[in-house]
């Protein structure tokens, strides 16, 4: 089963600034089994190295549901502060991983959401998943948002088009947040033009 479905950049950098070491991990393209291994390894090694936090950059259309759940759990289980940077887009499974981080920053023009699960029928056409699956993913998003102190209704509206939120999204439409609307609804801790700005903003809180 795919959320919405192309290669994870296996990249880890360490920055040392004012005595603080922050690791940067990058999730690009399709989220799959390689992403799970990459995030688990990166988060573990960052902790062992004595890093004070991890920034995870996102530019992804989504990926496989089972991999997304494993990645979410790896982020939630991390003993380090985790910061999401929506550098381009964090659609679908990417939105779940961003919400799992303790803080979220957006690049100008960044977007996050559109997370209803889909599958390919025997003819290769993309179809929305059955209601049972949508319900399960909706609960997953809600629980993750609640854990991080974010409005769970907003997270649910990314998954289920039946969710309506006055002033944000109409029933029948899937929610995708821009940098501006994310800030208005508690899904962004600020806007940053590049990683250096994310790092500077993050160090204020670490």
PyMOL CGO cylinders between C-alpha atoms (Angstrom):
from pymol import cmd
from pymol.cgo import CYLINDER

trace = [
    CYLINDER, 0.00, 0.00, 0.00, 1.34, 3.41, -0.91, 0.3, 1, 1, 1, 1, 1, 1,
    CYLINDER, 1.34, 3.41, -0.91, 0.39, 6.79, 0.45, 0.3, 1, 1, 1, 1, 1, 1,
    CYLINDER, 0.39, 6.79, 0.45, 1.50, 8.32, -2.80, 0.3, 1, 1, 1, 1, 1, 1,
    CYLINDER, 1.50, 8.32, -2.80, 4.28, 7.23, -4.33, 0.3, 1, 1, 1, 1, 1, 1,
    CYLINDER, 4.28, 7.23, -4.33, 11.38, 7.86, -6.21, 0.3, 1, 1, 1, 1, 1, 1,
    CYLINDER, 11.38, 7.86, -6.21, 15.09, 7.68, -4.13, 0.3, 1, 1, 1, 1, 1, 1,
    CYLINDER, 15.09, 7.68, -4.13, 16.22, 8.71, -0.69, 0.3, 1, 1, 1, 1, 1, 1,
    CYLINDER, 16.22, 8.71, -0.69, 19.34, 10.85, -0.57, 0.3, 1, 1, 1, 1, 1, 1,
    CYLINDER, 19.34, 10.85, -0.57, 21.57, 9.03, 1.88, 0.3, 1, 1, 1, 1, 1, 1,
    CYLINDER, 21.57, 9.03, 1.88, 23.14, 12.16, 3.25, 0.3, 1, 1, 1, 1, 1, 1,
    CYLINDER, 23.14, 12.16, 3.25, 24.23, 13.08, 6.74, 0.3, 1, 1, 1, 1, 1, 1,
    CYLINDER, 24.23, 13.08, 6.74, 26.10, 16.24, 7.60, 0.3, 1, 1, 1, 1, 1, 1,
    CYLINDER, 26.10, 16.24, 7.60, 27.24, 17.58, 10.93, 0.3, 1, 1, 1, 1, 1, 1,
    CYLINDER, 27.24, 17.58, 10.93, 27.48, 21.27, 11.67, 0.3, 1, 1, 1, 1, 1, 1,
    CYLINDER, 27.48, 21.27, 11.67, 29.33, 22.66, 14.64, 0.3, 1, 1, 1, 1, 1, 1,
    CYLINDER, 29.33, 22.66, 14.64, 28.15, 26.13, 15.64, 0.3, 1, 1, 1, 1, 1, 1,
    CYLINDER, 28.15, 26.13, 15.64, 28.66, 27.91, 18.95, 0.3, 1, 1, 1, 1, 1, 1,
    CYLINDER, 28.66, 27.91, 18.95, 29.68, 24.60, 20.43, 0.3, 1, 1, 1, 1, 1, 1,
    CYLINDER, 29.68, 24.60, 20.43, 26.56, 22.75, 19.27, 0.3, 1, 1, 1, 1, 1, 1,
    CYLINDER, 26.56, 22.75, 19.27, 26.62, 19.80, 16.89, 0.3, 1, 1, 1, 1, 1, 1,
    CYLINDER, 26.62, 19.80, 16.89, 23.46, 19.27, 14.84, 0.3, 1, 1, 1, 1, 1, 1,
    CYLINDER, 23.46, 19.27, 14.84, 23.12, 16.49, 12.28, 0.3, 1, 1, 1, 1, 1, 1,
    CYLINDER, 23.12, 16.49, 12.28, 21.25, 17.01, 9.02, 0.3, 1, 1, 1, 1, 1, 1,
    CYLINDER, 21.25, 17.01, 9.02, 19.45, 14.09, 7.36, 0.3, 1, 1, 1, 1, 1, 1,
    CYLINDER, 19.45, 14.09, 7.36, 17.69, 14.34, 4.01, 0.3, 1, 1, 1, 1, 1, 1,
    CYLINDER, 17.69, 14.34, 4.01, 14.55, 12.54, 2.80, 0.3, 1, 1, 1, 1, 1, 1,
    CYLINDER, 14.55, 12.54, 2.80, 14.10, 12.99, -0.94, 0.3, 1, 1, 1, 1, 1, 1,
    CYLINDER, 14.10, 12.99, -0.94, 11.89, 11.10, -3.37, 0.3, 1, 1, 1, 1, 1, 1,
    CYLINDER, 11.89, 11.10, -3.37, 9.93, 7.99, -2.46, 0.3, 1, 1, 1, 1, 1, 1,
    CYLINDER, 9.93, 7.99, -2.46, 9.81, 6.86, 1.14, 0.3, 1, 1, 1, 1, 1, 1,
    CYLINDER, 9.81, 6.86, 1.14, 10.52, 3.13, 1.30, 0.3, 1, 1, 1, 1, 1, 1,
    CYLINDER, 10.52, 3.13, 1.30, 12.58, 0.49, 3.06, 0.3, 1, 1, 1, 1, 1, 1,
    CYLINDER, 12.58, 0.49, 3.06, 15.79, 2.40, 2.32, 0.3, 1, 1, 1, 1, 1, 1,
    CYLINDER, 15.79, 2.40, 2.32, 14.40, 5.43, 4.11, 0.3, 1, 1, 1, 1, 1, 1,
    CYLINDER, 14.40, 5.43, 4.11, 13.69, 3.36, 7.21, 0.3, 1, 1, 1, 1, 1, 1,
    CYLINDER, 13.69, 3.36, 7.21, 17.26, 2.03, 7.38, 0.3, 1, 1, 1, 1, 1, 1,
    CYLINDER, 17.26, 2.03, 7.38, 18.70, 5.46, 6.65, 0.3, 1, 1, 1, 1, 1, 1,
    CYLINDER, 18.70, 5.46, 6.65, 16.72, 7.30, 9.32, 0.3, 1, 1, 1, 1, 1, 1,
    CYLINDER, 16.72, 7.30, 9.32, 17.26, 4.65, 11.96, 0.3, 1, 1, 1, 1, 1, 1,
    CYLINDER, 17.26, 4.65, 11.96, 21.01, 4.63, 11.31, 0.3, 1, 1, 1, 1, 1, 1,
    CYLINDER, 21.01, 4.63, 11.31, 21.27, 8.41, 11.11, 0.3, 1, 1, 1, 1, 1, 1,
    CYLINDER, 21.27, 8.41, 11.11, 19.29, 9.05, 14.28, 0.3, 1, 1, 1, 1, 1, 1,
    CYLINDER, 19.29, 9.05, 14.28, 21.20, 6.37, 16.17, 0.3, 1, 1, 1, 1, 1, 1,
    CYLINDER, 21.20, 6.37, 16.17, 24.62, 7.60, 15.08, 0.3, 1, 1, 1, 1, 1, 1,
    CYLINDER, 24.62, 7.60, 15.08, 23.67, 11.20, 15.82, 0.3, 1, 1, 1, 1, 1, 1,
    CYLINDER, 23.67, 11.20, 15.82, 22.78, 10.19, 19.36, 0.3, 1, 1, 1, 1, 1, 1,
    CYLINDER, 22.78, 10.19, 19.36, 25.99, 8.21, 19.80, 0.3, 1, 1, 1, 1, 1, 1,
    CYLINDER, 25.99, 8.21, 19.80, 28.06, 11.13, 18.51, 0.3, 1, 1, 1, 1, 1, 1,
    CYLINDER, 28.06, 11.13, 18.51, 26.72, 13.45, 21.19, 0.3, 1, 1, 1, 1, 1, 1,
    CYLINDER, 26.72, 13.45, 21.19, 24.78, 15.65, 18.78, 0.3, 1, 1, 1, 1, 1, 1,
    CYLINDER, 24.78, 15.65, 18.78, 22.34, 18.11, 20.30, 0.3, 1, 1, 1, 1, 1, 1,
    CYLINDER, 22.34, 18.11, 20.30, 19.69, 17.67, 17.64, 0.3, 1, 1, 1, 1, 1, 1,
    CYLINDER, 19.69, 17.67, 17.64, 18.80, 16.40, 14.17, 0.3, 1, 1, 1, 1, 1, 1,
    CYLINDER, 18.80, 16.40, 14.17, 17.34, 18.38, 11.28, 0.3, 1, 1, 1, 1, 1, 1,
    CYLINDER, 17.34, 18.38, 11.28, 15.47, 16.29, 8.71, 0.3, 1, 1, 1, 1, 1, 1,
    CYLINDER, 15.47, 16.29, 8.71, 14.92, 17.99, 5.35, 0.3, 1, 1, 1, 1, 1, 1,
    CYLINDER, 14.92, 17.99, 5.35, 11.96, 16.92, 3.22, 0.3, 1, 1, 1, 1, 1, 1,
    CYLINDER, 11.96, 16.92, 3.22, 11.40, 16.96, -0.52, 0.3, 1, 1, 1, 1, 1, 1,
    CYLINDER, 11.40, 16.96, -0.52, 9.16, 13.96, -1.09, 0.3, 1, 1, 1, 1, 1, 1,
    CYLINDER, 9.16, 13.96, -1.09, 5.88, 12.99, -2.77, 0.3, 1, 1, 1, 1, 1, 1,
    CYLINDER, 5.88, 12.99, -2.77, 5.29, 10.25, -0.18, 0.3, 1, 1, 1, 1, 1, 1,
    CYLINDER, 5.29, 10.25, -0.18, 5.83, 6.52, -0.22, 0.3, 1, 1, 1, 1, 1, 1,
    CYLINDER, 5.83, 6.52, -0.22, 4.87, 3.19, 1.29, 0.3, 1, 1, 1, 1, 1, 1,
    CYLINDER, 4.87, 3.19, 1.29, 2.62, 3.07, 4.34, 0.3, 1, 1, 1, 1, 1, 1,
    CYLINDER, 2.62, 3.07, 4.34, 4.57, 0.41, 6.24, 0.3, 1, 1, 1, 1, 1, 1,
    CYLINDER, 4.57, 0.41, 6.24, 7.82, 2.30, 5.70, 0.3, 1, 1, 1, 1, 1, 1,
    CYLINDER, 7.82, 2.30, 5.70, 6.20, 5.56, 6.77, 0.3, 1, 1, 1, 1, 1, 1,
    CYLINDER, 6.20, 5.56, 6.77, 5.02, 4.00, 10.03, 0.3, 1, 1, 1, 1, 1, 1,
    CYLINDER, 5.02, 4.00, 10.03, 8.50, 2.63, 10.76, 0.3, 1, 1, 1, 1, 1, 1,
    CYLINDER, 8.50, 2.63, 10.76, 10.09, 6.00, 10.01, 0.3, 1, 1, 1, 1, 1, 1,
    CYLINDER, 10.09, 6.00, 10.01, 7.57, 7.76, 12.25, 0.3, 1, 1, 1, 1, 1, 1,
    CYLINDER, 7.57, 7.76, 12.25, 8.38, 5.39, 15.08, 0.3, 1, 1, 1, 1, 1, 1,
    CYLINDER, 8.38, 5.39, 15.08, 12.13, 5.96, 14.62, 0.3, 1, 1, 1, 1, 1, 1,
    CYLINDER, 12.13, 5.96, 14.62, 11.62, 9.72, 14.89, 0.3, 1, 1, 1, 1, 1, 1,
    CYLINDER, 11.62, 9.72, 14.89, 9.34, 9.44, 17.92, 0.3, 1, 1, 1, 1, 1, 1,
    CYLINDER, 9.34, 9.44, 17.92, 11.78, 7.07, 19.62, 0.3, 1, 1, 1, 1, 1, 1,
    CYLINDER, 11.78, 7.07, 19.62, 14.75, 9.39, 19.11, 0.3, 1, 1, 1, 1, 1, 1,
    CYLINDER, 14.75, 9.39, 19.11, 16.27, 10.76, 22.29, 0.3, 1, 1, 1, 1, 1, 1,
    CYLINDER, 16.27, 10.76, 22.29, 17.42, 13.88, 20.40, 0.3, 1, 1, 1, 1, 1, 1,
    CYLINDER, 17.42, 13.88, 20.40, 15.36, 16.96, 19.47, 0.3, 1, 1, 1, 1, 1, 1,
    CYLINDER, 15.36, 16.96, 19.47, 14.08, 16.46, 15.92, 0.3, 1, 1, 1, 1, 1, 1,
    CYLINDER, 14.08, 16.46, 15.92, 13.45, 19.36, 13.55, 0.3, 1, 1, 1, 1, 1, 1,
    CYLINDER, 13.45, 19.36, 13.55, 11.66, 19.03, 10.20, 0.3, 1, 1, 1, 1, 1, 1,
    CYLINDER, 11.66, 19.03, 10.20, 12.58, 21.36, 7.35, 0.3, 1, 1, 1, 1, 1, 1,
    CYLINDER, 12.58, 21.36, 7.35, 10.03, 21.34, 4.52, 0.3, 1, 1, 1, 1, 1, 1,
    CYLINDER, 10.03, 21.34, 4.52, 12.47, 22.42, 1.85, 0.3, 1, 1, 1, 1, 1, 1,
    CYLINDER, 12.47, 22.42, 1.85, 10.14, 21.80, -1.08, 0.3, 1, 1, 1, 1, 1, 1,
    CYLINDER, 10.14, 21.80, -1.08, 7.24, 19.50, -0.31, 0.3, 1, 1, 1, 1, 1, 1,
    CYLINDER, 7.24, 19.50, -0.31, 6.32, 16.95, 2.33, 0.3, 1, 1, 1, 1, 1, 1,
    CYLINDER, 6.32, 16.95, 2.33, 3.35, 15.22, 0.80, 0.3, 1, 1, 1, 1, 1, 1,
    CYLINDER, 3.35, 15.22, 0.80, 1.57, 12.18, 2.14, 0.3, 1, 1, 1, 1, 1, 1,
    CYLINDER, 1.57, 12.18, 2.14, 3.99, 9.96, 4.10, 0.3, 1, 1, 1, 1, 1, 1,
    CYLINDER, 3.99, 9.96, 4.10, 6.37, 12.91, 4.23, 0.3, 1, 1, 1, 1, 1, 1,
    CYLINDER, 6.37, 12.91, 4.23, 3.75, 14.93, 6.08, 0.3, 1, 1, 1, 1, 1, 1,
    CYLINDER, 3.75, 14.93, 6.08, 3.47, 12.21, 8.72, 0.3, 1, 1, 1, 1, 1, 1,
    CYLINDER, 3.47, 12.21, 8.72, 7.22, 12.23, 9.31, 0.3, 1, 1, 1, 1, 1, 1,
    CYLINDER, 7.22, 12.23, 9.31, 7.32, 16.02, 9.52, 0.3, 1, 1, 1, 1, 1, 1,
    CYLINDER, 7.32, 16.02, 9.52, 4.48, 16.04, 12.05, 0.3, 1, 1, 1, 1, 1, 1,
    CYLINDER, 4.48, 16.04, 12.05, 6.39, 13.45, 14.09, 0.3, 1, 1, 1, 1, 1, 1,
    CYLINDER, 6.39, 13.45, 14.09, 9.25, 15.93, 14.55, 0.3, 1, 1, 1, 1, 1, 1,
    CYLINDER, 9.25, 15.93, 14.55, 9.24, 18.23, 17.56, 0.3, 1, 1, 1, 1, 1, 1,
    CYLINDER, 9.24, 18.23, 17.56, 9.46, 21.38, 15.44, 0.3, 1, 1, 1, 1, 1, 1,
    CYLINDER, 9.46, 21.38, 15.44, 8.73, 22.19, 11.80, 0.3, 1, 1, 1, 1, 1, 1,
    CYLINDER, 8.73, 22.19, 11.80, 10.23, 24.93, 9.65, 0.3, 1, 1, 1, 1, 1, 1,
    CYLINDER, 10.23, 24.93, 9.65, 9.21, 25.78, 6.10, 0.3, 1, 1, 1, 1, 1, 1,
    CYLINDER, 9.21, 25.78, 6.10, 11.23, 27.06, 3.18, 0.3, 1, 1, 1, 1, 1, 1,
    CYLINDER, 11.23, 27.06, 3.18, 9.49, 29.83, 1.22, 0.3, 1, 1, 1, 1, 1, 1,
    CYLINDER, 9.49, 29.83, 1.22, 7.02, 28.06, -1.06, 0.3, 1, 1, 1, 1, 1, 1,
    CYLINDER, 7.02, 28.06, -1.06, 7.14, 24.84, 0.95, 0.3, 1, 1, 1, 1, 1, 1,
    CYLINDER, 7.14, 24.84, 0.95, 3.98, 22.70, 1.20, 0.3, 1, 1, 1, 1, 1, 1,
    CYLINDER, 3.98, 22.70, 1.20, 2.86, 19.80, 3.39, 0.3, 1, 1, 1, 1, 1, 1,
    CYLINDER, 2.86, 19.80, 3.39, -0.18, 17.51, 3.34, 0.3, 1, 1, 1, 1, 1, 1,
    CYLINDER, -0.18, 17.51, 3.34, -2.32, 15.69, 0.74, 0.3, 1, 1, 1, 1, 1, 1,
    CYLINDER, -2.32, 15.69, 0.74, -1.95, 12.42, 2.60, 0.3, 1, 1, 1, 1, 1, 1,
    CYLINDER, -1.95, 12.42, 2.60, -4.88, 10.18, 1.70, 0.3, 1, 1, 1, 1, 1, 1,
    CYLINDER, -4.88, 10.18, 1.70, -3.61, 6.62, 1.10, 0.3, 1, 1, 1, 1, 1, 1,
    CYLINDER, -3.61, 6.62, 1.10, -3.87, 5.23, -2.42, 0.3, 1, 1, 1, 1, 1, 1,
    CYLINDER, -3.87, 5.23, -2.42, -3.21, 1.99, -4.30, 0.3, 1, 1, 1, 1, 1, 1,
    CYLINDER, -3.21, 1.99, -4.30, -2.84, 0.80, -7.88, 0.3, 1, 1, 1, 1, 1, 1,
    CYLINDER, -2.84, 0.80, -7.88, -5.69, -1.31, -9.28, 0.3, 1, 1, 1, 1, 1, 1,
    CYLINDER, -5.69, -1.31, -9.28, -5.02, -4.27, -11.65, 0.3, 1, 1, 1, 1, 1, 1,
    CYLINDER, -5.02, -4.27, -11.65, -5.11, -1.88, -14.61, 0.3, 1, 1, 1, 1, 1, 1,
    CYLINDER, -5.11, -1.88, -14.61, -2.46, 0.31, -13.02, 0.3, 1, 1, 1, 1, 1, 1,
    CYLINDER, -2.46, 0.31, -13.02, -4.83, 3.14, -12.19, 0.3, 1, 1, 1, 1, 1, 1,
    CYLINDER, -4.83, 3.14, -12.19, -4.43, 5.06, -8.92, 0.3, 1, 1, 1, 1, 1, 1,
    CYLINDER, -4.43, 5.06, -8.92, -7.39, 4.65, -6.59, 0.3, 1, 1, 1, 1, 1, 1,
    CYLINDER, -7.39, 4.65, -6.59, -8.08, 5.87, -3.06, 0.3, 1, 1, 1, 1, 1, 1,
    CYLINDER, -8.08, 5.87, -3.06, -7.68, 3.18, -0.44, 0.3, 1, 1, 1, 1, 1, 1,
    CYLINDER, -7.68, 3.18, -0.44, -10.76, 1.60, 1.21, 0.3, 1, 1, 1, 1, 1, 1,
    CYLINDER, -10.76, 1.60, 1.21, -12.39, 3.43, 4.09, 0.3, 1, 1, 1, 1, 1, 1,
    CYLINDER, -12.39, 3.43, 4.09, -10.87, 1.00, 6.61, 0.3, 1, 1, 1, 1, 1, 1,
    CYLINDER, -10.87, 1.00, 6.61, -7.36, 1.99, 5.55, 0.3, 1, 1, 1, 1, 1, 1,
    CYLINDER, -7.36, 1.99, 5.55, -8.18, 5.71, 5.43, 0.3, 1, 1, 1, 1, 1, 1,
    CYLINDER, -8.18, 5.71, 5.43, -9.59, 5.48, 8.95, 0.3, 1, 1, 1, 1, 1, 1,
    CYLINDER, -9.59, 5.48, 8.95, -6.44, 3.80, 10.24, 0.3, 1, 1, 1, 1, 1, 1,
    CYLINDER, -6.44, 3.80, 10.24, -4.14, 6.37, 8.62, 0.3, 1, 1, 1, 1, 1, 1,
    CYLINDER, -4.14, 6.37, 8.62, -6.33, 9.20, 9.84, 0.3, 1, 1, 1, 1, 1, 1,
    CYLINDER, -6.33, 9.20, 9.84, -5.97, 7.92, 13.41, 0.3, 1, 1, 1, 1, 1, 1,
    CYLINDER, -5.97, 7.92, 13.41, -2.20, 7.59, 12.91, 0.3, 1, 1, 1, 1, 1, 1,
    CYLINDER, -2.20, 7.59, 12.91, -1.94, 11.24, 11.86, 0.3, 1, 1, 1, 1, 1, 1,
    CYLINDER, -1.94, 11.24, 11.86, -4.19, 12.35, 14.69, 0.3, 1, 1, 1, 1, 1, 1,
    CYLINDER, -4.19, 12.35, 14.69, -2.22, 10.48, 17.34, 0.3, 1, 1, 1, 1, 1, 1,
    CYLINDER, -2.22, 10.48, 17.34, 1.08, 11.86, 16.04, 0.3, 1, 1, 1, 1, 1, 1,
    CYLINDER, 1.08, 11.86, 16.04, -0.24, 15.42, 16.04, 0.3, 1, 1, 1, 1, 1, 1,
    CYLINDER, -0.24, 15.42, 16.04, -1.62, 15.03, 19.57, 0.3, 1, 1, 1, 1, 1, 1,
    CYLINDER, -1.62, 15.03, 19.57, 1.72, 13.71, 20.80, 0.3, 1, 1, 1, 1, 1, 1,
    CYLINDER, 1.72, 13.71, 20.80, 3.49, 16.79, 19.43, 0.3, 1, 1, 1, 1, 1, 1,
    CYLINDER, 3.49, 16.79, 19.43, 0.88, 19.22, 20.74, 0.3, 1, 1, 1, 1, 1, 1,
    CYLINDER, 0.88, 19.22, 20.74, -0.54, 20.15, 17.33, 0.3, 1, 1, 1, 1, 1, 1,
    CYLINDER, -0.54, 20.15, 17.33, -4.20, 20.48, 16.34, 0.3, 1, 1, 1, 1, 1, 1,
    CYLINDER, -4.20, 20.48, 16.34, -5.19, 16.88, 15.45, 0.3, 1, 1, 1, 1, 1, 1,
    CYLINDER, -5.19, 16.88, 15.45, -8.11, 17.99, 13.27, 0.3, 1, 1, 1, 1, 1, 1,
    CYLINDER, -8.11, 17.99, 13.27, -5.65, 19.62, 10.89, 0.3, 1, 1, 1, 1, 1, 1,
    CYLINDER, -5.65, 19.62, 10.89, -3.67, 16.39, 10.62, 0.3, 1, 1, 1, 1, 1, 1,
    CYLINDER, -3.67, 16.39, 10.62, -6.84, 14.38, 9.96, 0.3, 1, 1, 1, 1, 1, 1,
    CYLINDER, -6.84, 14.38, 9.96, -7.89, 16.79, 7.19, 0.3, 1, 1, 1, 1, 1, 1,
    CYLINDER, -7.89, 16.79, 7.19, -4.68, 15.92, 5.33, 0.3, 1, 1, 1, 1, 1, 1,
    CYLINDER, -4.68, 15.92, 5.33, -5.82, 12.29, 5.15, 0.3, 1, 1, 1, 1, 1, 1,
    CYLINDER, -5.82, 12.29, 5.15, -9.61, 12.33, 4.93, 0.3, 1, 1, 1, 1, 1, 1,
    CYLINDER, -9.61, 12.33, 4.93, -11.42, 14.66, 2.55, 0.3, 1, 1, 1, 1, 1, 1,
    CYLINDER, -11.42, 14.66, 2.55, -14.59, 14.41, 4.66, 0.3, 1, 1, 1, 1, 1, 1,
    CYLINDER, -14.59, 14.41, 4.66, -12.96, 16.48, 7.42, 0.3, 1, 1, 1, 1, 1, 1,
    CYLINDER, -12.96, 16.48, 7.42, -14.00, 20.12, 7.28, 0.3, 1, 1, 1, 1, 1, 1,
    CYLINDER, -14.00, 20.12, 7.28, -12.31, 22.91, 9.24, 0.3, 1, 1, 1, 1, 1, 1,
    CYLINDER, -12.31, 22.91, 9.24, -13.89, 26.34, 9.07, 0.3, 1, 1, 1, 1, 1, 1,
    CYLINDER, -13.89, 26.34, 9.07, -11.55, 28.88, 7.59, 0.3, 1, 1, 1, 1, 1, 1,
    CYLINDER, -11.55, 28.88, 7.59, -9.07, 26.25, 6.43, 0.3, 1, 1, 1, 1, 1, 1,
    CYLINDER, -9.07, 26.25, 6.43, -10.53, 23.45, 4.28, 0.3, 1, 1, 1, 1, 1, 1,
    CYLINDER, -10.53, 23.45, 4.28, -13.95, 22.52, 2.92, 0.3, 1, 1, 1, 1, 1, 1,
    CYLINDER, -13.95, 22.52, 2.92, -15.45, 19.04, 3.08, 0.3, 1, 1, 1, 1, 1, 1,
    CYLINDER, -15.45, 19.04, 3.08, -14.54, 17.09, -0.05, 0.3, 1, 1, 1, 1, 1, 1,
    CYLINDER, -14.54, 17.09, -0.05, -11.08, 18.64, -0.30, 0.3, 1, 1, 1, 1, 1, 1,
    CYLINDER, -11.08, 18.64, -0.30, -7.79, 17.25, 1.00, 0.3, 1, 1, 1, 1, 1, 1,
    CYLINDER, -7.79, 17.25, 1.00, -5.74, 19.66, 3.05, 0.3, 1, 1, 1, 1, 1, 1,
    CYLINDER, -5.74, 19.66, 3.05, -2.31, 20.85, 1.95, 0.3, 1, 1, 1, 1, 1, 1,
    CYLINDER, -2.31, 20.85, 1.95, -0.64, 23.51, 4.09, 0.3, 1, 1, 1, 1, 1, 1,
    CYLINDER, -0.64, 23.51, 4.09, 1.51, 26.30, 2.73, 0.3, 1, 1, 1, 1, 1, 1,
    CYLINDER, 1.51, 26.30, 2.73, 4.18, 27.93, 4.85, 0.3, 1, 1, 1, 1, 1, 1,
    CYLINDER, 4.18, 27.93, 4.85, 1.72, 30.70, 5.72, 0.3, 1, 1, 1, 1, 1, 1,
    CYLINDER, 1.72, 30.70, 5.72, -1.26, 28.54, 6.62, 0.3, 1, 1, 1, 1, 1, 1,
    CYLINDER, -1.26, 28.54, 6.62, 0.97, 26.13, 8.53, 0.3, 1, 1, 1, 1, 1, 1,
    CYLINDER, 0.97, 26.13, 8.53, 2.12, 29.02, 10.72, 0.3, 1, 1, 1, 1, 1, 1,
    CYLINDER, 2.12, 29.02, 10.72, -1.44, 30.19, 11.27, 0.3, 1, 1, 1, 1, 1, 1,
    CYLINDER, -1.44, 30.19, 11.27, -2.58, 26.74, 12.39, 0.3, 1, 1, 1, 1, 1, 1,
    CYLINDER, -2.58, 26.74, 12.39, 0.36, 25.72, 14.57, 0.3, 1, 1, 1, 1, 1, 1,
    CYLINDER, 0.36, 25.72, 14.57, 2.12, 23.50, 12.06, 0.3, 1, 1, 1, 1, 1, 1,
    CYLINDER, 2.12, 23.50, 12.06, 5.16, 25.71, 11.52, 0.3, 1, 1, 1, 1, 1, 1,
    CYLINDER, 5.16, 25.71, 11.52, 7.64, 27.14, 13.97, 0.3, 1, 1, 1, 1, 1, 1,
    CYLINDER, 7.64, 27.14, 13.97, 8.96, 29.59, 11.42, 0.3, 1, 1, 1, 1, 1, 1,
    CYLINDER, 8.96, 29.59, 11.42, 10.12, 30.19, 7.86, 0.3, 1, 1, 1, 1, 1, 1,
    CYLINDER, 10.12, 30.19, 7.86, 13.75, 29.69, 6.85, 0.3, 1, 1, 1, 1, 1, 1,
    CYLINDER, 13.75, 29.69, 6.85, 15.35, 30.38, 3.48, 0.3, 1, 1, 1, 1, 1, 1,
    CYLINDER, 15.35, 30.38, 3.48, 18.05, 27.74, 3.92, 0.3, 1, 1, 1, 1, 1, 1,
    CYLINDER, 18.05, 27.74, 3.92, 19.56, 25.21, 6.29, 0.3, 1, 1, 1, 1, 1, 1,
    CYLINDER, 19.56, 25.21, 6.29, 21.76, 27.80, 7.94, 0.3, 1, 1, 1, 1, 1, 1,
    CYLINDER, 21.76, 27.80, 7.94, 18.67, 29.73, 9.02, 0.3, 1, 1, 1, 1, 1, 1,
    CYLINDER, 18.67, 29.73, 9.02, 17.03, 26.52, 10.25, 0.3, 1, 1, 1, 1, 1, 1,
    CYLINDER, 17.03, 26.52, 10.25, 20.13, 25.76, 12.26, 0.3, 1, 1, 1, 1, 1, 1,
    CYLINDER, 20.13, 25.76, 12.26, 20.21, 29.20, 13.83, 0.3, 1, 1, 1, 1, 1, 1,
    CYLINDER, 20.21, 29.20, 13.83, 16.52, 29.04, 14.72, 0.3, 1, 1, 1, 1, 1, 1,
    CYLINDER, 16.52, 29.04, 14.72, 16.89, 25.52, 16.08, 0.3, 1, 1, 1, 1, 1, 1,
    CYLINDER, 16.89, 25.52, 16.08, 19.82, 26.39, 18.32, 0.3, 1, 1, 1, 1, 1, 1,
    CYLINDER, 19.82, 26.39, 18.32, 17.67, 28.97, 20.06, 0.3, 1, 1, 1, 1, 1, 1,
    CYLINDER, 17.67, 28.97, 20.06, 15.49, 26.12, 21.35, 0.3, 1, 1, 1, 1, 1, 1,
    CYLINDER, 15.49, 26.12, 21.35, 17.94, 23.24, 21.77, 0.3, 1, 1, 1, 1, 1, 1,
]
cmd.load_cgo(trace, "trace")
